[in-house]
Amino acid sequence: MGRKVFISYKYADTQVQDLGIYEDSGWGLKQKVPTKVRHYVDKLQEEIGKDNINLGEKDGESLADFSDTTIETELKGKIRQCSITIILLSKGMKTDEPEKEQWIPWEVSYSLRTVPNDNYTKQMNAILGIVLPDETGSYDWYYKSDLDCNCTTHYTSKLFKILRDNSFNIKDKQFRQCNGKDIYTNDEPSFFKTVKWDEFMRNHNYYIEKAIEIKNNKDAYDVHINLD
């Protein structure tokens, strides 16, 4: 794969499908541990290649411990090398803290910025959301299929605001009617495209390149960059 990828995720969220993770507990014994979102990152690295991935949050880190300048410096060194930021969307990724004190919104905001830096200007990254299955193995916490109307509802209220604002934000909105509902007919109505984990793992190159294509067509969208 020819893309450098930044991964934004909630490290310790365990509201995800169990992956059957065992870790060494000493004396050659293996002990089963709760699956965290970080374990899904490990699976991504296996699929895409560690050399192509820069990681975001580390276990236990909080933005409350960092100044804005330090945060930006941390992000610059990783995100500016990448052309796409992948956000792992998990059921428990949001906490009760203000969004400005959580890593994912900051990482998305910085990813979307164009930032001059000496002789090099960091360009806007593409952004792509991978929806992880919850503890029951279901994606229903974010997606709901409507077979009668052949459409899928996205529960964007589960997202951080900067991700909500970049969902279904195409300027030229096109709809069809079904059972009293307006249903988008645009091929890609959202600047922030999402995909199920299973589907991404089957064809990751396609979804990465599709997100890049959407970013290259950014003028068609009302893109939101700043944290409110």
Summary of the structure (lengths in Angstrom):
residues: 228
radius of gyration: 18.1
end to end distance: 34.7
largest distance: 63.2
contacts: 656
relative contact order: 0.16
helix: 32%
strand: 25%
